[in-house]
Amino acid sequence: MGIGYKTTDHESFSSNLQKGDFIAADFNNDGKWDHMGFVTEIGGGLCTPNGNYTNYRVAQHTTNYHEWVTSDKNGWETVGKDGGKYARVRR
């Protein structure tokens, strides 16, 4: 399948997502994708302390299985700020 888009900027990443996208996180920015998720819904734009971004809901195999990025249980918006990288799997 391969990577179609990657960045360290969550605002840019979130604006490039569509419902049905597989997404990945490289927490250490070492070229190894550490976590995967599946975008199930796209919400409206937000302005939060973590920046301006489009809200999206992620299904993943963890305790925060199906949550919006704005949820306290979801941490996708902090991957880039913590030194990691985002990716969208090629459509």
VEXDREN-2710 file (C-alpha; in Angstrom, 1 decimal):
% VEXDREN-2710
k/r/px/py/pz
1/MET/0.0/0.0/0.0
2/GLY/2.7/2.5/0.9
3/ILE/2.7/6.0/2.4
4/GLY/0.9/8.7/0.3
5/TYR/1.5/11.6/2.6
6/LYS/3.7/12.3/5.7
7/THR/4.4/15.3/7.9
8/THR/5.2/16.4/11.4
9/ASP/2.5/19.1/11.4
10/HIS/-0.9/17.9/12.7
11/GLU/-2.8/20.8/11.2
12/SER/-1.6/19.9/7.7
13/PHE/-2.1/16.2/8.4
14/SER/-5.7/16.6/9.6
15/SER/-6.6/18.7/6.5
16/ASN/-5.4/15.9/4.2
17/LEU/-7.6/13.2/5.7
18/GLN/-10.8/11.6/4.4
19/LYS/-13.2/9.2/5.9
20/GLY/-11.8/5.7/5.2
21/ASP/-8.1/6.6/5.4
22/PHE/-5.6/4.4/7.2
23/ILE/-3.2/6.6/9.2
24/ALA/0.1/5.9/10.9
25/ALA/2.2/7.4/13.6
26/ASP/6.0/7.2/13.9
27/PHE/6.4/8.3/17.5
28/ASN/10.2/8.6/17.4
29/ASN/10.5/9.9/13.8
30/ASP/12.9/7.1/13.1
31/GLY/11.2/5.8/9.9
32/LYS/9.4/2.9/11.7
33/TRP/5.6/3.3/11.9
34/ASP/4.7/2.4/15.4
35/HIS/0.9/2.7/15.4
36/MET/-2.0/2.5/12.9
37/GLY/-5.6/3.8/12.9
38/PHE/-8.6/4.1/10.6
39/VAL/-10.4/7.4/10.1
40/THR/-14.2/6.8/10.5
41/GLU/-15.5/10.3/10.5
42/ILE/-14.3/13.9/9.7
43/GLY/-15.6/16.8/11.8
44/GLY/-15.4/20.5/11.5
45/GLY/-12.4/22.7/11.9
46/LEU/-11.3/23.5/15.5
47/CYS/-9.2/26.1/17.3
48/THR/-7.8/24.6/20.4
49/PRO/-4.7/25.1/22.6
50/ASN/-3.1/22.4/20.5
51/GLY/-3.5/24.4/17.3
52/ASN/-6.0/24.7/14.4
53/TYR/-7.0/21.4/12.9
54/THR/-9.8/19.4/11.5
55/ASN/-11.3/17.0/14.0
56/TYR/-11.5/13.3/13.0
57/ARG/-12.5/10.1/14.6
58/VAL/-10.1/7.2/14.8
59/ALA/-10.8/3.5/15.2
60/GLN/-7.7/1.7/16.6
61/HIS/-6.9/-1.4/18.6
62/THR/-6.2/0.2/21.9
63/THR/-8.1/1.2/25.0
64/ASN/-9.2/4.4/23.2
65/TYR/-10.7/2.3/20.4
66/HIS/-13.0/4.7/18.7
67/GLU/-12.6/8.4/19.7
68/TRP/-12.5/11.9/18.2
69/VAL/-9.0/13.5/18.2
70/THR/-10.5/16.2/20.5
71/SER/-11.2/13.5/23.2
72/ASP/-8.9/13.4/26.2
73/LYS/-8.5/9.6/25.4
74/ASN/-7.1/10.2/22.0
75/GLY/-3.5/11.5/21.5
76/TRP/-3.1/11.8/17.7
77/GLU/-2.8/15.6/17.9
78/THR/0.4/15.4/20.0
79/VAL/2.4/13.0/17.8
80/GLY/4.2/15.8/15.9
81/LYS/4.6/18.1/18.9
82/ASP/6.3/15.2/20.7
83/GLY/8.9/14.7/17.9
84/GLY/7.0/12.2/15.9
85/LYS/5.7/12.0/12.3
86/TYR/2.2/11.4/10.8
87/ALA/1.4/9.4/7.7
88/ARG/-1.6/8.7/5.5
89/VAL/-1.5/5.4/3.7
90/ARG/-1.8/5.8/0.0
91/ARG/-5.4/5.9/-1.3
END
